[in-house]
């Protein structure tokens, strides 16, 4: 592997979790759970926003069609399996039907941090990718749903 971007995303999230969760737990002990997680969420969202900008640059644009090209990267090594349910110039909807990120957090015994570390990134990632895109999701596998239902709409 030549750089961090060649490390599969699932492995990157595991490495991050093994470092970040003990730090968050220590901050929770000092600051309280709510305050520590709010600070962590802010940092994670900033990182996700920068990642969205990076993806737009890497994939040559920030249209919904360009974002769809990133899905194999997110699912590298079977990390997620997704099905596009709607696609046009202004809408991209897809369901994640398999999420090994959720399983990885369970296997590490830190399932309670999965939403904070992974699902909580999504809105900021999309905002960084294209600030004109509206993101909606009603269900996540991480929170016990059968699937994650992503809806991206470009209003302008």
C-alpha positions in Angstrom: 0.0 0.0 0.0 1.4 3.3 -1.0 -0.6 5.7 1.1 -3.6 5.9 3.5 -6.0 6.2 0.6 -5.0 2.7 -0.6 -6.0 1.2 2.8 -9.5 -0.3 2.5 -12.1 1.9 4.3 -13.3 -0.9 6.6 -9.7 -1.5 7.8 -9.2 2.3 8.2 -12.3 2.6 10.4 -11.1 -0.4 12.5 -7.7 1.2 13.0 -9.3 4.6 13.9 -11.8 2.9 16.3 -9.1 1.1 18.2 -7.4 4.4 18.8 -10.3 6.8 19.1 -12.7 4.9 21.3 -10.3 4.6 24.3 -9.7 8.3 24.0 -13.4 9.1 23.9 -14.0 6.8 26.9 -11.2 8.7 28.8 -12.8 12.0 27.9 -16.2 10.7 28.9 -14.8 9.9 32.4 -13.5 13.5 32.7 -16.1 15.6 30.9 -19.2 13.4 30.9 -20.5 11.2 28.1 -22.6 13.9 26.4 -19.9 16.5 26.2 -17.1 14.1 25.2 -19.2 12.6 22.4 -20.3 16.1 21.2 -16.7 17.1 20.9 -15.8 13.8 19.1 -18.8 14.2 16.8 -17.6 17.7 15.8 -14.2 16.4 14.9 -15.5 13.4 13.0 -17.9 15.6 11.0 -15.0 18.0 10.1 -13.0 15.0 8.9 -15.9 13.6 6.9 -16.5 17.0 5.3 -12.9 17.1 4.1 -13.2 13.5 2.9 -16.2 14.5 0.8 -14.3 17.3 -0.8 -11.4 14.8 -1.4 -13.8 12.3 -3.0 -15.3 14.9 -5.4 -11.8 15.8 -6.5 -10.6 12.2 -6.8 -13.7 11.2 -8.8 -13.6 14.2 -11.0 -16.8 16.0 -10.0 -19.5 16.4 -7.5 -22.7 15.3 -9.3 -24.8 12.5 -8.0 -23.5 10.3 -10.8 -20.0 11.1 -9.6 -21.0 10.2 -6.0 -22.4 6.9 -7.3 -18.9 6.1 -8.6 -17.6 6.2 -5.0 -19.9 3.4 -3.8 -17.4 0.6 -4.7 -14.7 2.4 -2.7 -17.0 2.4 0.4 -17.8 -1.2 -0.2 -14.3 -2.4 -1.0 -13.7 -6.0 0.2 -17.5 -6.5 0.8 -17.6 -3.9 3.5 -21.0 -2.9 2.3 -23.4 -4.2 -0.3 -25.8 -1.6 -1.8 -28.6 -1.5 -4.3 -29.5 1.7 -6.2 -33.2 2.2 -5.9 -33.6 5.5 -7.8 -31.2 7.4 -10.1 -31.7 10.5 -12.2 -30.0 13.9 -12.6 -31.4 15.2 -9.3 -31.8 12.1 -7.1 -29.7 9.1 -6.0 -31.3 6.7 -3.6 -29.7 3.5 -2.5 -30.1 0.9 0.2 -27.2 -0.6 2.1 -28.2 -4.2 2.7 -25.0 -5.5 4.2 -22.8 -3.4 6.6 -19.7 -5.0 7.8 -18.9 -1.7 9.6 -21.7 -2.5 12.1 -20.4 -6.1 12.5 -16.8 -4.8 13.0 -17.9 -2.5 15.8 -19.9 -5.4 17.4 -16.9 -7.7 17.1 -14.7 -5.1 18.8 -17.2 -4.7 21.6 -17.7 -1.0 20.9 -21.1 -1.3 19.1 -22.4 1.7 21.1 -19.8 3.9 19.2 -20.7 2.8 15.7 -23.2 5.5 14.9 -20.8 8.2 16.2 -17.8 6.9 14.3 -19.4 5.8 11.0 -23.1 6.7 10.4 -22.6 10.1 12.0 -20.1 10.9 9.2 -22.5 10.6 6.4 -24.3 13.9 6.3 -21.0 15.8 6.5 -19.4 13.6 3.9 -22.3 14.4 1.5 -22.1 18.1 2.4 -18.4 18.2 1.6 -18.9 16.3 -1.6 -21.6 18.7 -2.8 -23.2 21.3 -0.5 -26.2 21.5 -2.8 -27.2 17.9 -2.0 -29.8 17.2 0.6 -29.3 13.9 2.5 -32.0 11.9 4.3 -31.9 8.5 5.9 -34.5 6.9 8.1 -32.9 3.6 9.0 -29.5 2.2 9.7 -28.2 -1.4 10.2 -26.0 0.0 12.9 -29.1 0.9 14.9 -30.9 -2.4 14.3 -32.6 -1.7 10.9 -32.7 -4.2 8.2 -31.0 -1.8 5.8 -29.7 1.8 5.6 -31.9 3.9 3.3 -29.9 6.7 1.7 -31.6 9.5 -0.3 -29.6 12.2 -1.9 -31.4 15.0 -3.7 -29.9 18.0 -5.6 -32.5 20.8 -5.4 -30.8 23.3 -7.6 
